[in-house]
Amino acid sequence: MIKMMIMSLSNVMNINFIKLSHPMSMMLFIILQTFLVGLMTGTMMESYWLSYILFLTFLGGMLVLFIYITSIA
């Protein structure tokens, strides 16, 4: 039940991502999508450690990209 809800929410977010034009809203949608993938991975493996580590790694990469883009502008 929860897996289906996460998958349907992920599909709705993918469809709405196409309509976005501002980079900050795109970044927010990508972070939310990553969070949903982490939740899905955690429910499949019955352990949230791997999904937590993957989410933190991705969030760190997004932070590095954000700092790089702001230093260019």
C-alpha positions as CSV (number, residue, x, y, z in Angstrom):
1,M,0.0,0.0,0.0
2,I,2.7,2.5,1.0
3,K,4.9,1.5,-1.9
4,M,2.1,2.2,-4.4
5,M,1.5,5.6,-2.8
6,I,5.2,6.5,-3.0
7,M,5.3,5.4,-6.6
8,S,2.2,7.3,-7.6
9,L,3.5,10.5,-5.8
10,S,6.8,10.0,-7.6
11,N,5.1,9.8,-11.0
12,V,3.1,12.9,-10.3
13,M,6.2,14.8,-9.3
14,N,8.0,13.6,-12.5
15,I,5.1,15.0,-14.6
16,N,5.1,18.3,-12.7
17,F,8.9,18.6,-13.1
18,I,8.6,19.1,-16.8
19,K,6.5,22.2,-16.2
20,L,9.1,23.9,-14.0
21,S,11.4,26.7,-15.3
22,H,13.1,28.1,-12.2
23,P,16.3,26.3,-11.1
24,M,15.5,26.6,-7.3
25,S,12.2,24.9,-7.7
26,M,13.8,22.2,-9.9
27,M,16.4,21.6,-7.2
28,L,13.6,21.3,-4.6
29,F,11.8,18.8,-6.8
30,I,15.0,16.8,-7.3
31,I,15.6,16.7,-3.6
32,L,12.1,15.5,-2.9
33,Q,12.4,12.9,-5.6
34,T,15.6,11.6,-4.0
35,F,13.8,11.5,-0.7
36,L,11.0,9.4,-2.2
37,V,13.5,7.1,-3.8
38,G,15.2,6.7,-0.4
39,L,11.9,5.9,1.2
40,M,11.2,3.3,-1.5
41,T,14.6,1.7,-1.1
42,G,14.2,1.6,2.6
43,T,10.8,-0.1,2.4
44,M,12.1,-2.7,-0.1
45,M,15.2,-3.6,2.0
46,E,13.6,-3.2,5.4
47,S,16.6,-1.2,6.5
48,Y,16.9,2.5,6.0
49,W,20.7,2.8,6.5
50,L,21.5,2.5,2.8
51,S,18.8,4.9,1.7
52,Y,19.9,7.3,4.4
53,I,23.5,7.2,3.3
54,L,22.6,7.6,-0.4
55,F,20.3,10.6,0.5
56,L,23.0,12.3,2.5
57,T,25.6,11.7,-0.3
58,F,23.2,13.2,-2.9
59,L,22.4,16.2,-0.7
60,G,26.1,16.9,-0.2
61,G,26.6,16.8,-4.0
62,M,23.7,19.2,-4.4
63,L,25.3,21.5,-1.8
64,V,28.6,21.5,-3.7
65,L,26.8,22.3,-7.0
66,F,24.8,25.1,-5.3
67,I,28.0,26.7,-3.9
68,Y,29.7,26.4,-7.3
69,I,26.8,28.0,-9.1
70,T,26.6,30.9,-6.6
71,S,30.3,31.5,-6.8
72,I,30.1,31.8,-10.6
73,A,27.2,34.3,-10.5
